[in-house]
């Protein structure tokens, strides 16, 4: 017969799970299952096109915009359609991001930051979908937990079904 992996463990990077979740259930929050994922080069190309169309101001560093969007999304401060997004983000940056986000939607595309934020939104807005994933995983292992971004942490809290920040975290001694 077929051999099962120890404990039916699924060993994948967290980033690999988000597209699968969104393709299966994203329609519940308006994300079509056939979306494409844009990497940094694709994002820069999208912003370049928007600049050429006059929808993004000339003279802005496209690479800096991509990095700013990524950094703010990883902190949970931009994207994900939270009604209470922080107001300390420059209105100009927010306007450029809104233009970018609208163009991404029109292209049926998500960037890597969107993958986590949209899963968080899916879980926040559709508790029954969240429950399916909570029941699917008995344990969650996070390697290099100290490098977890606030957006990743929020996703983990949803999956773990806890509001306690220290439900079960093991800190290993520094390896040499």
C-alpha positions as CSV (number, residue, x, y, z in Angstrom):
1,X,0.0,0.0,0.0
2,X,0.9,3.6,-0.2
3,X,3.0,5.0,2.6
4,X,1.7,8.1,4.4
5,X,4.0,10.9,5.5
6,X,4.6,11.1,9.2
7,X,1.4,12.4,10.7
8,X,0.2,13.4,7.2
9,X,2.4,16.5,7.6
10,X,2.2,19.0,4.8
11,X,5.6,20.6,4.4
12,X,5.2,23.7,2.3
13,X,6.2,27.3,2.7
14,X,3.4,29.5,3.9
15,X,3.6,31.5,0.7
16,X,2.7,28.3,-1.3
17,X,-0.6,27.9,0.6
18,X,-2.1,31.4,0.0
19,X,-2.7,31.0,-3.8
20,X,-4.3,27.6,-3.2
21,X,-6.6,29.0,-0.5
22,X,-7.6,32.1,-2.6
23,X,-8.1,30.0,-5.8
24,X,-10.5,27.7,-3.9
25,X,-12.4,30.3,-1.8
26,X,-11.4,33.8,-2.9
27,X,-14.6,34.1,-5.0
28,X,-16.4,34.5,-1.6
29,X,-14.7,37.9,-1.3
30,X,-14.6,38.9,-5.0
31,X,-11.3,37.3,-6.1
32,X,-11.6,35.1,-9.2
33,X,-9.9,31.8,-9.0
34,X,-7.9,32.3,-12.2
35,X,-5.9,35.3,-10.9
36,X,-2.2,35.6,-11.8
37,X,0.6,36.5,-9.4
38,X,2.9,39.4,-10.2
39,X,6.5,39.4,-9.0
40,X,8.5,42.6,-8.6
41,X,9.3,42.8,-12.3
42,X,5.7,42.5,-13.2
43,X,4.7,45.1,-10.6
44,X,7.3,47.6,-12.0
45,X,6.0,46.9,-15.5
46,X,2.4,47.7,-14.4
47,X,3.6,50.9,-12.7
48,X,5.6,51.9,-15.8
49,X,2.4,51.4,-18.0
50,X,0.4,53.5,-15.5
51,X,3.1,56.2,-15.7
52,X,3.0,56.1,-19.5
53,X,-0.8,56.5,-19.4
54,X,-0.4,59.5,-17.1
55,X,-2.1,57.7,-14.2
56,X,1.0,57.7,-12.0
57,X,3.2,60.8,-11.7
58,X,6.4,60.9,-13.7
59,X,9.7,61.0,-11.8
60,X,8.8,58.5,-9.2
61,X,11.1,55.5,-8.7
62,X,9.1,52.5,-9.7
63,X,11.3,50.2,-7.8
64,X,10.9,52.3,-4.7
65,X,7.1,52.2,-5.1
66,X,7.2,48.4,-5.4
67,X,9.3,48.2,-2.2
68,X,7.1,50.7,-0.3
69,X,4.0,48.8,-1.2
70,X,5.6,45.5,-0.2
71,X,6.9,46.9,3.1
72,X,3.6,48.5,4.0
73,X,1.6,45.4,3.1
74,X,3.9,43.1,5.1
75,X,3.1,45.4,8.1
76,X,-0.6,45.1,7.4
77,X,-0.7,48.9,6.8
78,X,-1.7,49.0,3.1
79,X,-4.1,46.8,1.1
80,X,-6.4,44.1,2.2
81,X,-9.3,46.5,2.1
82,X,-9.4,47.2,5.8
83,X,-11.8,50.0,6.5
84,X,-9.5,51.3,9.3
85,X,-6.2,51.6,7.2
86,X,-3.8,53.9,9.0
87,X,-4.0,57.6,8.0
88,X,-0.3,58.2,8.5
89,X,0.5,57.0,5.0
90,X,1.1,59.9,2.6
91,X,-2.0,60.8,0.6
92,X,0.1,60.7,-2.6
93,X,1.4,57.2,-1.9
94,X,-2.1,56.1,-1.0
95,X,-3.4,57.6,-4.3
96,X,-0.7,55.9,-6.3
97,X,-1.5,52.6,-4.6
98,X,-5.2,52.9,-5.3
99,X,-4.5,53.4,-9.0
100,X,-2.1,50.5,-8.9
101,X,-4.6,48.3,-7.0
102,X,-7.4,49.1,-9.5
103,X,-5.1,48.2,-12.4
104,X,-4.1,45.0,-10.7
105,X,-7.8,44.1,-10.3
106,X,-8.4,44.9,-14.0
107,X,-5.5,42.6,-14.9
108,X,-6.9,39.9,-12.5
109,X,-3.5,40.0,-10.7
110,X,-2.3,39.9,-7.1
111,X,1.2,40.6,-5.9
112,X,2.9,38.6,-3.1
113,X,1.8,41.1,-0.4
114,X,-1.8,40.7,-1.6
115,X,-1.7,36.9,-1.2
116,X,-1.4,37.2,2.6
117,X,-3.6,40.2,3.1
118,X,-6.4,38.8,0.9
119,X,-6.2,35.5,2.9
120,X,-6.5,37.4,6.1
121,X,-9.5,39.3,4.6
122,X,-11.0,36.0,3.5
123,X,-10.7,34.6,6.9
124,X,-12.0,37.8,8.6
125,X,-15.1,38.0,6.3
126,X,-15.9,34.3,5.9
127,X,-15.5,32.5,9.3
128,X,-16.8,29.2,7.8
129,X,-13.9,29.2,5.3
130,X,-11.5,30.0,8.2
131,X,-12.9,27.1,10.2
132,X,-12.2,24.6,7.3
133,X,-8.5,25.5,7.5
134,X,-8.4,25.6,11.3
135,X,-9.8,22.0,11.3
136,X,-7.3,20.9,8.6
137,X,-4.2,21.7,10.7
138,X,-3.5,20.3,14.1
139,X,-0.2,22.0,14.3
140,X,1.5,24.9,12.7
141,X,5.3,25.1,12.6
142,X,6.8,28.5,11.9
143,X,10.6,28.4,11.2
144,X,12.4,31.6,11.9
145,X,9.4,33.0,13.8
146,X,11.4,36.1,14.7
147,X,11.3,37.1,11.1
148,X,7.4,36.9,10.9
149,X,5.9,40.1,9.6
150,X,2.8,41.6,11.2
151,X,0.6,40.5,8.3
152,X,2.0,36.9,8.5
153,X,1.4,36.9,12.3
154,X,-2.2,38.0,11.8
155,X,-2.7,35.1,9.3
156,X,-1.2,32.7,11.8
157,X,-3.4,33.9,14.6
158,X,-6.5,33.3,12.4
159,X,-5.3,29.8,11.5
160,X,-4.3,28.9,15.1
161,X,-7.7,30.2,16.3
162,X,-6.2,32.1,19.1
163,X,-5.8,35.7,20.2
164,X,-3.0,34.9,22.6
165,X,0.4,36.0,21.1
166,X,2.3,33.3,23.0
167,X,0.0,30.3,22.7
168,X,2.9,28.1,22.0
169,X,6.2,29.5,20.8
170,X,9.5,27.7,21.3
171,X,12.7,29.7,21.1
172,X,15.8,27.7,20.3
173,X,19.3,28.6,21.4
174,X,21.2,30.4,18.7
175,X,23.0,27.9,16.5
176,X,26.6,28.4,15.6
